[in-house]
Amino acid sequence: MKNDKPPIKSVALFLVVFLFVLFIFLYFRARKNQQNSSTKPEKLATFYNLQPGTSTKDDVIKALGYPKKDSTSSATPVEYDSKSPTRNNEVYFKDNVVSIIKHQVTVNDNIKIENIQSEYGKHEYKLYGPASESGFNLYVYLQKGIAYLGNEYTGEILEIWYFPKTSNITSLIQTYANDYSLTFLPPYD
């Protein structure tokens, strides 16, 4: 009678080769995925392709032209035309590099909260400030480098802020949003 079972050595050798090939396949697949995720640039918010933290004053002049109102102090913004007749776009510089841009939004811009949310998702933080009693709060996306001053009930946006991405809300408040807080503090009469 003939034995139909394969020899144990053949089965063991097959299993070793199979596991080795499987390991090599999974290893190279994981490396490829890691390379794809590390080479894919993270989408950060920009204003006319200006990125706070990297764009210089010369870059701003190329993108926006010469300012409407210049400044020599880093605490005072350089002002550029906006679509608003009463409010100018503001660019703050530190050591000749853009630190923050405040884009004044008007009805003519046709930018609503849902536009921002569809591109960047739900905000990470809600900050309360001078316009909070009127329903306008600052909604912050730390990792995307963007925030908007808006009213979540009407969908209206007054300003969009562009800043270098960060992971620290306290630092953002201290650096760019001194008038804002994580808690609502109504003004005292």
C-alpha positions as a Markdown table, in Angstrom:
| # | Residue | x | y | z |
|---|---|---|---|---|
| 1 | Met | 0.0 | 0.0 | 0.0 |
| 2 | Lys | 1.3 | 3.4 | -1.0 |
| 3 | Asn | 1.4 | 6.3 | 1.6 |
| 4 | Asp | -0.6 | 9.3 | 0.2 |
| 5 | Lys | 0.6 | 11.7 | 2.9 |
| 6 | Pro | 3.5 | 14.1 | 1.9 |
| 7 | Pro | 6.6 | 13.7 | 4.0 |
| 8 | Ile | 6.7 | 15.9 | 7.1 |
| 9 | Lys | 10.0 | 17.5 | 5.9 |
| 10 | Ser | 8.3 | 18.7 | 2.7 |
| 11 | Val | 5.3 | 20.2 | 4.6 |
| 12 | Ala | 7.7 | 22.0 | 7.0 |
| 13 | Leu | 9.8 | 23.3 | 4.2 |
| 14 | Phe | 6.7 | 24.6 | 2.4 |
| 15 | Leu | 5.5 | 26.4 | 5.5 |
| 16 | Val | 8.8 | 28.0 | 6.1 |
| 17 | Val | 9.1 | 29.2 | 2.5 |
| 18 | Phe | 5.5 | 30.4 | 2.6 |
| 19 | Leu | 5.9 | 32.3 | 5.8 |
| 20 | Phe | 9.2 | 33.9 | 4.6 |
| 21 | Val | 7.6 | 35.1 | 1.3 |
| 22 | Leu | 4.6 | 36.4 | 3.3 |
| 23 | Phe | 6.9 | 38.3 | 5.7 |
| 24 | Ile | 8.8 | 39.8 | 2.8 |
| 25 | Phe | 5.6 | 40.9 | 1.1 |
| 26 | Leu | 4.2 | 42.5 | 4.2 |
| 27 | Tyr | 7.5 | 44.2 | 5.1 |
| 28 | Phe | 7.8 | 45.9 | 1.6 |
| 29 | Arg | 4.1 | 46.8 | 1.6 |
| 30 | Ala | 4.4 | 48.5 | 5.0 |
| 31 | Arg | 7.5 | 50.4 | 3.8 |
| 32 | Lys | 5.8 | 51.5 | 0.7 |
| 33 | Asn | 2.8 | 52.8 | 2.7 |
| 34 | Gln | 5.1 | 54.5 | 5.1 |
| 35 | Gln | 7.0 | 56.2 | 2.3 |
| 36 | Asn | 3.7 | 57.3 | 0.6 |
| 37 | Ser | 2.4 | 58.8 | 3.9 |
| 38 | Ser | 5.7 | 60.6 | 4.6 |
| 39 | Thr | 6.1 | 62.0 | 1.1 |
| 40 | Lys | 2.5 | 63.2 | 0.8 |
| 41 | Pro | 2.5 | 66.8 | 1.8 |
| 42 | Glu | 0.1 | 67.8 | 4.6 |
| 43 | Lys | -2.5 | 70.2 | 3.4 |
| 44 | Leu | -2.0 | 73.5 | 5.3 |
| 45 | Ala | -4.2 | 76.5 | 4.8 |
| 46 | Thr | -2.7 | 79.3 | 2.7 |
| 47 | Phe | -3.8 | 82.8 | 1.6 |
| 48 | Tyr | -2.8 | 83.5 | -2.0 |
| 49 | Asn | -0.2 | 80.7 | -1.5 |
| 50 | Leu | 1.3 | 82.6 | 1.4 |
| 51 | Gln | 2.2 | 80.4 | 4.3 |
| 52 | Pro | 2.8 | 82.0 | 7.7 |
| 53 | Gly | 6.1 | 80.9 | 9.2 |
| 54 | Thr | 7.8 | 80.6 | 5.8 |
| 55 | Ser | 6.6 | 83.3 | 3.5 |
| 56 | Thr | 8.6 | 86.6 | 3.5 |
| 57 | Lys | 7.7 | 90.2 | 3.0 |
| 58 | Asp | 8.9 | 89.9 | -0.6 |
| 59 | Asp | 6.5 | 86.9 | -1.1 |
| 60 | Val | 3.6 | 89.0 | 0.2 |
| 61 | Ile | 4.4 | 91.9 | -2.1 |
| 62 | Lys | 4.5 | 89.5 | -5.1 |
| 63 | Ala | 1.2 | 88.0 | -4.1 |
| 64 | Leu | -0.7 | 91.0 | -2.8 |
| 65 | Gly | 1.1 | 94.0 | -4.2 |
| 66 | Tyr | 2.3 | 97.0 | -2.1 |
| 67 | Pro | 0.5 | 97.6 | 1.2 |
| 68 | Lys | -2.3 | 100.1 | 1.7 |
| 69 | Lys | -0.8 | 100.9 | 5.1 |
| 70 | Asp | 2.7 | 99.8 | 6.1 |
| 71 | Ser | 4.1 | 99.3 | 9.5 |
| 72 | Thr | 7.6 | 99.0 | 11.1 |
| 73 | Ser | 6.4 | 97.3 | 14.3 |
| 74 | Ser | 5.7 | 93.6 | 14.5 |
| 75 | Ala | 2.8 | 94.4 | 16.8 |
| 76 | Thr | 1.0 | 96.5 | 14.1 |
| 77 | Pro | -0.2 | 94.9 | 11.0 |
| 78 | Val | 0.7 | 95.8 | 7.4 |
| 79 | Glu | -2.7 | 96.4 | 5.7 |
| 80 | Tyr | -3.7 | 95.3 | 2.3 |
| 81 | Asp | -6.9 | 95.9 | 0.3 |
| 82 | Ser | -9.8 | 93.6 | 0.9 |
| 83 | Lys | -13.3 | 93.5 | -0.6 |
| 84 | Ser | -14.6 | 95.3 | 2.6 |
| 85 | Pro | -14.9 | 99.0 | 2.3 |
| 86 | Thr | -14.1 | 99.5 | 6.0 |
| 87 | Arg | -11.7 | 96.7 | 6.9 |
| 88 | Asn | -8.4 | 95.8 | 5.4 |
| 89 | Asn | -6.6 | 92.4 | 5.3 |
| 90 | Glu | -3.9 | 92.4 | 7.9 |
| 91 | Val | -0.5 | 90.7 | 7.7 |
| 92 | Tyr | 1.8 | 90.6 | 10.7 |
| 93 | Phe | 5.5 | 90.0 | 10.3 |
| 94 | Lys | 8.2 | 88.9 | 12.7 |
| 95 | Asp | 11.8 | 89.2 | 11.4 |
| 96 | Asn | 10.6 | 89.8 | 7.8 |
| 97 | Val | 8.6 | 86.5 | 7.9 |
| 98 | Val | 4.8 | 86.3 | 8.0 |
| 99 | Ser | 3.6 | 85.4 | 11.4 |
| 100 | Ile | -0.2 | 85.6 | 10.9 |
| 101 | Ile | -2.6 | 86.8 | 8.2 |
| 102 | Lys | -6.1 | 88.0 | 8.9 |
| 103 | His | -8.3 | 87.9 | 5.8 |
| 104 | Gln | -11.4 | 90.1 | 6.1 |
| 105 | Val | -14.3 | 88.2 | 4.7 |
| 106 | Thr | -17.3 | 90.0 | 3.1 |
| 107 | Val | -20.6 | 88.8 | 1.6 |
| 108 | Asn | -19.0 | 89.2 | -1.8 |
| 109 | Asp | -16.4 | 86.6 | -0.9 |
| 110 | Asn | -19.2 | 84.0 | -0.7 |
| 111 | Ile | -17.3 | 82.0 | 2.0 |
| 112 | Lys | -19.4 | 80.3 | 4.6 |
| 113 | Ile | -18.6 | 78.0 | 7.5 |
| 114 | Glu | -19.6 | 74.9 | 5.6 |
| 115 | Asn | -16.9 | 75.8 | 3.0 |
| 116 | Ile | -14.2 | 75.7 | 5.6 |
| 117 | Gln | -15.6 | 72.6 | 7.3 |
| 118 | Ser | -15.9 | 70.7 | 4.0 |
| 119 | Glu | -12.2 | 71.3 | 3.4 |
| 120 | Tyr | -10.7 | 71.0 | 6.9 |
| 121 | Gly | -13.4 | 69.1 | 8.9 |
| 122 | Lys | -14.7 | 70.1 | 12.3 |
| 123 | His | -12.7 | 72.7 | 14.2 |
| 124 | Glu | -10.5 | 71.6 | 17.1 |
| 125 | Tyr | -11.2 | 74.5 | 19.4 |
| 126 | Lys | -13.8 | 77.2 | 20.0 |
| 127 | Leu | -12.5 | 80.4 | 21.4 |
| 128 | Tyr | -14.6 | 83.2 | 22.9 |
| 129 | Gly | -13.7 | 86.8 | 22.4 |
| 130 | Pro | -15.0 | 90.3 | 21.9 |
| 131 | Ala | -17.7 | 89.4 | 19.4 |
| 132 | Ser | -19.0 | 86.3 | 21.2 |
| 133 | Glu | -22.0 | 88.1 | 22.6 |
| 134 | Ser | -23.1 | 88.6 | 19.0 |
| 135 | Gly | -22.6 | 84.9 | 18.3 |
| 136 | Phe | -19.2 | 85.2 | 16.6 |
| 137 | Asn | -16.5 | 82.9 | 18.0 |
| 138 | Leu | -13.0 | 81.9 | 16.8 |
| 139 | Tyr | -13.0 | 78.4 | 15.5 |
| 140 | Val | -9.4 | 77.0 | 15.4 |
| 141 | Tyr | -7.7 | 74.2 | 13.4 |
| 142 | Leu | -4.3 | 74.1 | 15.1 |
| 143 | Gln | -2.8 | 71.4 | 12.8 |
| 144 | Lys | -4.0 | 73.1 | 9.6 |
| 145 | Gly | -2.9 | 76.6 | 10.5 |
| 146 | Ile | -6.3 | 78.2 | 10.1 |
| 147 | Ala | -9.1 | 79.7 | 12.2 |
| 148 | Tyr | -12.2 | 81.6 | 11.4 |
| 149 | Leu | -14.2 | 84.2 | 13.2 |
| 150 | Gly | -17.8 | 83.1 | 12.5 |
| 151 | Asn | -21.3 | 82.5 | 13.7 |
| 152 | Glu | -22.2 | 78.8 | 13.6 |
| 153 | Tyr | -25.9 | 79.6 | 13.5 |
| 154 | Thr | -25.9 | 81.9 | 10.5 |
| 155 | Gly | -22.9 | 80.3 | 8.8 |
| 156 | Glu | -21.4 | 83.8 | 8.4 |
| 157 | Ile | -17.6 | 84.4 | 8.6 |
| 158 | Leu | -16.0 | 87.8 | 9.4 |
| 159 | Glu | -12.4 | 86.8 | 9.3 |
| 160 | Ile | -10.1 | 83.9 | 8.4 |
| 161 | Trp | -6.8 | 83.7 | 10.2 |
| 162 | Tyr | -3.8 | 81.9 | 8.7 |
| 163 | Phe | -0.9 | 81.1 | 11.1 |
| 164 | Pro | 1.9 | 78.5 | 11.4 |
| 165 | Lys | 0.5 | 75.1 | 12.4 |
| 166 | Thr | 0.9 | 74.3 | 16.1 |
| 167 | Ser | -0.2 | 71.8 | 18.6 |
| 168 | Asn | -0.6 | 74.1 | 21.6 |
| 169 | Ile | -3.8 | 76.2 | 21.9 |
| 170 | Thr | -2.4 | 78.1 | 24.9 |
| 171 | Ser | 0.6 | 79.2 | 22.8 |
| 172 | Leu | -1.8 | 80.3 | 20.0 |
| 173 | Ile | -3.9 | 82.3 | 22.3 |
| 174 | Gln | -0.9 | 84.0 | 23.9 |
| 175 | Thr | 0.8 | 84.7 | 20.5 |
| 176 | Tyr | -2.1 | 85.7 | 18.3 |
| 177 | Ala | -5.4 | 85.8 | 20.2 |
| 178 | Asn | -4.9 | 87.7 | 23.5 |
| 179 | Asp | -8.6 | 88.8 | 23.5 |
| 180 | Tyr | -9.8 | 85.2 | 23.3 |
| 181 | Ser | -10.4 | 82.4 | 25.9 |
| 182 | Leu | -11.5 | 78.8 | 26.0 |
| 183 | Thr | -14.4 | 79.9 | 28.3 |
| 184 | Phe | -17.1 | 82.4 | 27.7 |
| 185 | Leu | -16.6 | 85.4 | 29.9 |
| 186 | Pro | -19.4 | 88.0 | 29.5 |
| 187 | Pro | -18.3 | 91.6 | 29.9 |
| 188 | Tyr | -19.1 | 93.2 | 33.2 |
| 189 | Asp | -21.4 | 96.2 | 33.3 |
